[in-house]
Each structure stands twice: as structure tokens, then as C-alpha cells.
Amino acid sequence: MLFFTEVKLNYRNIKLNTMNEQKPMSVGDWVITLLLTAIPLVGFILLIVWAFSSDTHPSKQNWAKAYLIFMVAGLIIAGLFFSTILGALIAFSNM
């Protein structure tokens, strides 16, 4: 019974230690992150680096992945919209 208690306590300590390894990102970190992503092309490259780098803070990594997903969805929607408009313009110009 003593061994089981020691294992249980060690498991709790390991779990608490791994949870406390990463500090939350500060407001200043997020402000700098958002400013950098606002720069054309540089922001896109940084998003890719942050999304797939193992050295990036987990919060920033998840945010970058989500932001990239929204960017791809926006590009698809914009492409569909403009292709529809272009198709309509071509169809009306042939009348």
C-alpha cells in the first residue's frame, strides 16, 4: 500500500510540474505578436514558423494554427466569390 501511495504522489508531482513549465504569455507578448503578424508577408512567414515550430509557446502555436486555418478559409471564400462575379460578368458580356 505504501508503494501505491508513493506512485500516486509522484504522478501528481509530475503532472503539476509539467503543467507549470509554461508561463502564460503576457499582454506585451501578445501585442508584439499581433504587430508582427500585421506586417505583410513577414506576418505570414512568422505564422508558419510559429505554427509548426516546437520551440514556440503552446498558446502562440495553437493561435497561429487557428489563424492560418482562418486565412485559408478566407482565401477559399474570396476565390469562390470573385470567380462567381467574373463568371457573371463574362456571361452578361456575351449577351
Backbone as JSON, one array per atom type, in Angstrom:
{
  "sequence": "MLFFTEVKLNYRNIKLNTMNEQKPMSVGDWVITLLLTAIPLVGFILLIVWAFSSDTHPSKQNWAKAYLIFMVAGLIIAGLFFSTILGALIAFSNM",
  "N": [[0.82, -1.19, 0.0], [1.99, 1.21, 0.65], [3.76, 1.63, -1.47], [1.98, 2.1, -3.6], [0.85, 4.53, -2.79], [3.12, 6.2, -2.9], [3.66, 6.14, -5.64], [1.36, 7.31, -6.61], [1.56, 9.89, -5.49], [3.94, 10.73, -6.73], [3.11, 10.74, -9.38], [1.24, 12.81, -9.3], [2.94, 14.97, -8.67], [4.58, 15.02, -10.95], [2.67, 15.6, -12.88], [1.78, 18.14, -12.03], [4.19, 19.55, -12.25], [4.69, 19.48, -15.03], [2.54, 20.92, -15.94], [3.06, 23.45, -14.96], [5.31, 24.27, -16.29], [5.2, 25.98, -18.54], [4.8, 29.38, -18.67], [2.03, 31.64, -18.76], [1.47, 33.66, -21.68], [2.33, 37.09, -21.73], [0.53, 40.24, -21.84], [2.0, 42.1, -23.25], [3.6, 40.41, -24.82], [1.63, 39.36, -26.51], [0.79, 41.68, -27.8], [3.09, 42.39, -29.27], [3.23, 40.11, -30.86], [0.86, 40.35, -32.37], [1.38, 42.76, -33.69], [3.6, 42.05, -35.26], [2.45, 40.13, -36.94], [0.86, 41.73, -38.46], [2.4, 42.83, -40.42], [2.8, 42.72, -43.85], [3.5, 39.73, -45.65], [5.82, 39.15, -44.0], [4.43, 38.66, -41.64], [2.89, 36.45, -42.44], [4.88, 34.53, -42.92], [5.96, 34.35, -40.34], [3.73, 33.32, -38.99], [3.59, 30.73, -40.07], [6.04, 29.73, -39.14], [5.67, 29.93, -36.34], [3.46, 28.26, -36.03], [4.37, 25.68, -36.62], [6.72, 25.21, -35.29], [8.62, 23.67, -32.74], [9.65, 25.04, -30.63], [8.05, 27.13, -29.95], [5.77, 28.87, -27.8], [3.03, 27.05, -26.44], [0.45, 28.27, -26.48], [0.73, 30.36, -28.34], [1.41, 28.83, -30.53], [-0.92, 27.28, -31.01], [-2.69, 29.38, -31.52], [-1.54, 30.45, -33.85], [-1.87, 28.32, -35.64], [-4.68, 28.22, -35.76], [-5.2, 30.76, -36.82], [-3.98, 30.54, -39.33], [-5.68, 28.62, -40.44], [-8.06, 30.1, -40.59], [-7.18, 32.03, -42.42], [-6.78, 30.48, -44.75], [-9.39, 29.55, -45.15], [-10.64, 32.02, -45.62], [-9.35, 32.78, -47.99], [-10.3, 30.79, -49.73], [-13.07, 31.32, -49.71], [-13.03, 33.96, -50.72], [-11.93, 33.44, -53.26], [-13.98, 31.86, -54.38], [-16.03, 33.76, -54.41], [-15.02, 35.82, -56.1], [-14.62, 34.36, -58.45], [-17.24, 33.72, -59.07], [-18.35, 36.27, -59.5], [-16.74, 37.06, -61.69], [-17.49, 35.08, -63.55], [-20.2, 35.78, -63.86], [-19.94, 38.35, -64.97], [-18.67, 37.72, -67.41], [-20.67, 36.15, -68.55], [-22.76, 38.03, -68.83], [-21.55, 39.8, -70.55], [-21.54, 38.51, -72.95], [-24.07, 38.67, -73.93]],
  "CA": [[0.0, 0.0, 0.0], [2.88, 2.36, 0.69], [4.28, 1.83, -2.82], [0.92, 2.7, -4.4], [0.73, 5.92, -2.37], [4.27, 6.91, -3.43], [3.49, 6.27, -7.09], [0.29, 8.28, -6.82], [2.1, 11.21, -5.19], [4.9, 11.08, -7.77], [2.33, 11.06, -10.57], [0.68, 14.16, -9.11], [4.03, 15.94, -8.77], [4.98, 15.11, -12.36], [1.6, 16.28, -13.6], [1.82, 19.55, -11.66], [5.41, 20.15, -12.79], [4.56, 19.69, -16.47], [1.55, 21.96, -16.18], [3.61, 24.73, -14.58], [6.51, 24.58, -17.04], [4.96, 27.1, -19.44], [4.09, 30.53, -18.12], [1.15, 32.24, -19.77], [2.06, 34.79, -22.4], [1.88, 38.37, -21.18], [-0.17, 41.13, -22.78], [3.03, 42.67, -24.11], [3.96, 39.38, -25.8], [0.56, 39.27, -27.5], [0.81, 42.92, -28.6], [4.19, 42.25, -30.22], [2.84, 39.06, -31.79], [-0.13, 40.89, -33.3], [2.05, 43.77, -34.53], [4.43, 41.36, -36.25], [1.61, 39.46, -37.94], [0.23, 42.75, -39.3], [3.32, 43.18, -41.5], [2.55, 41.83, -44.98], [4.45, 38.68, -45.98], [6.56, 38.79, -42.78], [3.46, 38.07, -40.73], [2.52, 35.12, -42.93], [6.02, 33.64, -42.68], [6.03, 34.12, -38.89], [2.63, 32.42, -38.63], [4.0, 29.37, -40.42], [7.11, 29.33, -38.22], [5.09, 29.73, -35.01], [2.5, 27.15, -36.03], [4.98, 24.37, -36.76], [7.97, 25.13, -34.54], [8.46, 23.04, -31.42], [10.15, 25.97, -29.61], [7.06, 28.18, -29.73], [4.86, 28.7, -26.68], [1.84, 26.32, -26.93], [-0.67, 29.17, -26.76], [1.02, 31.04, -29.6], [1.39, 27.81, -31.56], [-2.32, 26.99, -31.32], [-3.26, 30.58, -32.13], [-1.02, 30.56, -35.21], [-2.55, 27.31, -36.46], [-6.07, 28.66, -35.96], [-5.15, 31.93, -37.7], [-3.71, 30.03, -40.67], [-6.91, 27.97, -40.92], [-8.97, 31.18, -40.99], [-6.66, 32.65, -43.64], [-7.07, 29.58, -45.87], [-10.84, 29.61, -45.37], [-10.93, 33.31, -46.23], [-8.88, 32.74, -49.38], [-11.23, 29.95, -50.49], [-14.32, 32.08, -49.86], [-12.77, 35.07, -51.64], [-11.78, 32.86, -54.59], [-15.32, 31.5, -54.87], [-16.78, 34.99, -54.65], [-14.52, 36.51, -57.28], [-14.87, 33.55, -59.64], [-18.67, 33.87, -59.37], [-18.5, 37.6, -60.1], [-16.11, 37.01, -63.0], [-18.37, 34.29, -64.4], [-21.39, 36.57, -64.16], [-19.54, 39.41, -65.9], [-18.44, 37.11, -68.71], [-21.96, 35.72, -69.09], [-23.53, 39.22, -69.25], [-20.89, 40.49, -71.67], [-21.83, 37.75, -74.17], [-25.47, 38.83, -74.33]],
  "C": [[0.87, 1.26, 0.0], [3.42, 2.68, -0.7], [3.23, 2.52, -3.7], [0.76, 4.18, -4.06], [1.9, 6.74, -2.92], [4.13, 7.15, -4.93], [2.43, 7.33, -7.38], [0.79, 9.7, -6.55], [3.1, 11.65, -6.25], [4.18, 11.46, -9.06], [1.75, 12.47, -10.46], [1.77, 15.22, -9.24], [4.48, 16.12, -10.22], [3.93, 15.89, -13.13], [1.6, 17.78, -13.28], [3.05, 20.24, -12.24], [5.29, 20.4, -14.28], [3.54, 20.76, -16.78], [2.14, 23.34, -15.9], [4.86, 25.12, -15.37], [6.34, 25.82, -17.91], [4.2, 28.2, -18.72], [3.14, 31.06, -19.17], [1.85, 33.42, -20.44], [1.49, 36.08, -21.84], [1.17, 39.18, -22.26], [0.84, 41.74, -23.75], [3.48, 41.69, -25.19], [2.91, 39.29, -26.9], [0.52, 40.51, -28.37], [1.9, 42.84, -29.66], [3.85, 41.2, -31.28], [1.87, 39.6, -32.83], [0.47, 41.95, -34.21], [2.9, 43.11, -35.62], [3.59, 40.67, -37.32], [0.9, 40.46, -38.84], [1.13, 43.18, -40.45], [3.1, 42.21, -42.65], [3.76, 40.93, -45.28], [5.27, 38.23, -44.77], [5.63, 38.1, -41.79], [3.07, 36.67, -41.14], [3.65, 34.11, -42.67], [6.14, 33.33, -41.18], [4.92, 33.19, -38.42], [3.0, 30.97, -38.92], [5.07, 28.87, -39.46], [6.53, 29.03, -36.84], [4.17, 28.52, -34.96], [3.19, 25.79, -35.99], [6.32, 24.23, -36.06], [7.71, 24.52, -33.17], [8.95, 23.96, -30.29], [9.15, 27.06, -29.25], [6.18, 27.84, -28.54], [3.57, 28.02, -27.19], [0.64, 27.21, -27.24], [-0.48, 29.87, -28.1], [0.96, 30.05, -30.76], [-0.05, 27.47, -31.97], [-3.0, 28.18, -31.98], [-2.82, 30.71, -33.58], [-1.68, 29.54, -36.13], [-3.99, 27.72, -36.76], [-6.13, 29.84, -36.94], [-4.88, 31.51, -39.14], [-4.94, 29.35, -41.27], [-7.91, 29.02, -41.37], [-8.5, 31.86, -42.26], [-6.97, 31.79, -44.86], [-8.56, 29.59, -46.19], [-11.24, 30.92, -46.05], [-10.5, 33.37, -47.69], [-9.82, 31.9, -50.25], [-12.54, 30.69, -50.74], [-14.14, 33.23, -50.84], [-12.61, 34.56, -53.07], [-13.12, 32.47, -55.2], [-16.12, 32.74, -55.23], [-16.33, 35.66, -55.95], [-14.71, 35.68, -58.55], [-16.35, 33.61, -60.03], [-18.93, 35.22, -60.04], [-17.92, 37.62, -61.51], [-16.96, 36.22, -64.0], [-19.62, 35.04, -64.8], [-21.07, 37.69, -65.15], [-19.31, 38.87, -67.31], [-19.77, 36.71, -69.35], [-22.78, 36.93, -69.58], [-22.87, 39.94, -70.42], [-21.15, 39.78, -73.0], [-23.26, 37.95, -74.66], [-25.64, 39.84, -75.4]]
}
